[in-house]
Amino acid sequence: MDLDLRRRFFAEEIEAVCKLRSAALVDAFATVARERFLRPGPWTVLAESDFLAGSGMQTRLTPDADPARIYHNIVVAIDPARQLFNGQPGTIAVWLDALDLTPGARVLHVGCGLGYYTAVIAQCVGPTGRVVAFEVDEPLATEARENLRSCPWVDVDCGDASRPLSETFDAILVNAGVTHPLDEWLDAMALGGRAILPLTGTMAAMGSNIGKGPVLRLTNREAGDFGARVFSFVAIYSALGLRDPGMNDKLGKAMMGGPAQWQAITRLRRDPHEPAASCWLHGATFCLSTA
């Protein structure tokens, strides 16, 4: 099969399986060459069925370096030695779809790796938009910057995105597990802006670099008042430099209450208040609340 046709089939398969609403997002997956954002193959890959509880990640090597091998809903390693992968397309596609990306939108991408999903975002917002991507690993950030050179509306910064941001964004994608939303990200959300935030507790049995937890979609409704809802659950690589041990413990205890409790979250509050029964996760400057 012609590689362009294979990309289109890959994109439409993701659209069907994940029930994507955005035609622009499907076109982006059909346009961006995934192999350009990976190191030379053959590639170490991981399918959903390769993960077995208690036995770690069961990776396998593609038979050859034919780019057609990676146009499936599989995770591809960008650094096999560190078990660092570029994210499952079916998972990230759902997150991007929930951000309602449109031409001209301004997007913050935290944890861009080698830039594949940053490129997908860039295709969605187009040259009238703006994408600011952060990657904490300097070699990866350097490669991502080179990979995205053809998109001048994308800036790649080496860092963890924890510093104050000088601009606002219509959408924020945090592409790694964190223990809490940073004030800097909330401050940078434009009115009506959306954010995808994987809140994860670390899992000792899987190693300290992997966590699991609910994925939140936040909406900036007005100053200090954010809508919040949980729409999926994920196991994901933990963000470097963005995790707080105390909040990790609090998050772990909150998740012990089960899905019925975290699915009842409706708001993210930033006003000072004492912990109450409606506070699912109460922090110093934020609270995920069910009321």
N, C-alpha and C positions, 0 to 999 in steps of 0.2 A: 504494500500500500504506500502511495505517495505520502511523505512525511507531513505535508500540509493537511492532507485529508485525515491522517492519523490524529493530528492535533485537534482537528474539528470533531472527530468522533469522540476523542478523550473529553473534550469540553462538553459535548452534548450528553455524554454518559454521566458526567458529574452533575449536569443540570437536571437530568432525570432522576438520578438516585437521591440527590440532595434537595430536590424541589426548589431550585434556584428561581428567583423572581426576576433578576436583572439580566436582560439580554446583553447589556454592555459587559457585564462580568463574564458571561459565557463567551462572548467574542474575544475578551481579553485572554481567557484561558486557551482559546483556539489560535491566538496570535503569538503569544510570548513563547519563545523557544526555550523550554525547560533545560535542555542540555547546555545552553550558554551560561547557565547559572550554577553549573556543577563542575567539579574537577573532572579530568578525563576518565572515561570508563575503561573497563567494566566497573559497575557500580555496586556498592553494598546496599541492599534494599531490605525493607521490612514491611510486610503486609499485615493487615489487622489480625489475620488468623495466625501469624507467626508469634504473637505475644501470648505466652502461657503463664498463668498465675504461678508465681513461685519459681519459675525457671529462667527468668530474665528475657531479654530480647533475642529471639531466634532469627538472626540475620542470614542472608544468603547473597551470593554474588551473581550478577547477571551473566549469562553465558558469553556475552561479548559486549562491545562498546557501541552497538547499534542504538541510536537514539530512540528508536521505536520501543525499546525495552522499558523506558521510563514513562511512557504515556499510558499509565494505569493509575488507579487510586492507591498508590503505594508511597511509602516514605523512602526517601533516598538519602544516604549518608553524605554529609559534606566533610565530616572528619570521623571516619570509622573508629579510630583509636580512642576517641573521647565519647563514642556513641552519640555524636551530635548529628541530628538529622534536620532536613529542611521542611518538615511538616507534611502531614497527609493532606492532599488536595481536597478531599471531601470534607475534612474538618475546617480548614482555613476558608474554603469557599463559602461555607455556611456563615462564618463570622463576617466575611466581607459582604455577603449579601445583606446581612443585618445592619450594616453601616450605611446602606442606601447611598452609595457613591454616585455622584453625578459630575458631568463635565464642569470644570472650573472649581471643584471643591479643593479645600486645603486639608491634607491628611498627615498625621503623625504616625509613624510606624516604629515601634520600639522592639528591637530584636530582629533585624532584617537578614542576618546571616549573609549569604552570598547574593541576596537581592532578588530572588525569583518572585516572591509575593509582592515585593516593592514594585517590581516591573508590572505585575498584574494590576496593582493599584494605579500606577502611572497611566496605564492604558485606559482605565476607567475614567480618570479625571481629565485626561488629555493635556495638551500643552498650555491650555488656559488655566489649568489647576496648578497645585503645588504639593510636593511630597517631601517631607523631612523625615529621613530614616536614621535611626541610631543603631549601632552595633558596638557592644562593649569589647569584643575581641578585635584587636588592632589588625592582624593579618586578614581576618574576614572582612572588616570594614574597608580595607584597602582594595581587596578584590571586588567587593560590592560596588565601590565607587567606579572602578574600571568597567565592570559589567554593565553599569547603568549610564555610561558616558553618553549614549545616544539619546538620553532623556534629560535635556538641560533643565527641565522643571523639577528634577529630583536632586536633593542634596543629601549626602551621606555623611554623618558625623560619627566619630569614634567616641563612644561614651555610653552611659547607662540611662540617659534622659532624666536624671534626677535633679538637674539644675533648673533654675527658673527659665521659662521659655519666653522669648521676646515677641511672639505672635500667637494668634489664636487659630484653632483648627475646627473644621466641620466634622471631622471624624478622627478617632484615635484607635489604632490597633496595637494592643500589647501582645506580642508574640512569644511570651514565655510566662511561666508561673510566678505570680507575686503573692505576697501575704496581705496586701492592702493597696488601695488607690493612693498614689502620691498627690499631695496638694498641688504640686507643679502641674500635673496633668489636668486636674479638675479646674484649676485657674485658667488653663489654656483652652478649655472647651468653649467654643462660641455658643451663643444662645441658640438652642435647638440642636446643638452638636451631639453626636453619638460616640460612645466608646465601648470597645470590647475588652473585657478584663478577666483573664483566668485567675481566680483566687485558689491557690493550691497549698495544701499542707504536705510537708515532705513525708516520704514513705521509706522507713529504714530498710525494709525488705527489698526494695528496688534500688537502693543506693541513694545517696544524698542529693544527686543531681536530678532526680525525678520527683515530681509531686502530683497530687491529684486533688480535684475539687471542682466546684461549680464555675461556670463561665457566665459572667454578668454582662448585660447590655445596659449601659447608663445613658440617660438623655438629660441634657441640661435644659430644664423647663423654665427656670428663672434663677436669679442670683441666690445661691445657697440651697436650692431645692432641685434635686435630681431624681428623675424617675429611675427605677432599677428593677430588672427582672432577670431571673435565672432561666436560660434556655438550653443549656446543655451541661454535660459533665465531662471532664477531660483528665487524662494523664499526660503531662507535658514536662519538658525540660525546665528546670528552675532558673529564673533570672538571676544573673550574677550582680551582686551589689544592691539589689532592690528588695531584699527579704529581711524582715525583722524577726528575730527569734521569739520575742514575746508575743507578737501577733501570730506567728506560726502556731504557738501553743493555744492561743485563743481560738484561732480558726479551726484547729483540730477538735477542740471541745465543742465548738458550734456545730461542726459537721456530724458529730456523734448524735445530734438530735434527729438526723435523718432527712430525706428529701422533702417530706411534708413541711418541715420548718423552713428550709432554705428556699423552697418554691413559693413561700408566702411573702418573700421580700418584695416590697413595692417602692421603697424610697432609699435614697442616700441622703442623710442629713449632715449638714455642716455647722448647725447651730449648737452652741454649748448646752448640754443637758446631762442630767444624771442617768446612769444606766437604768433601764426599765425592762419589763417583760417583753416589750415590743422590739427591743434591741437585739437583733440576731448576732451582730458583730460590732462591738462598741470600741472605737479607738479614740485617741486623744483629739483628733481634728475631724473625724468622720464617724458616721454610724450607719450601718445597713439595718434598716428598720422594716418591720412588717405593718406599721401603722403610720 
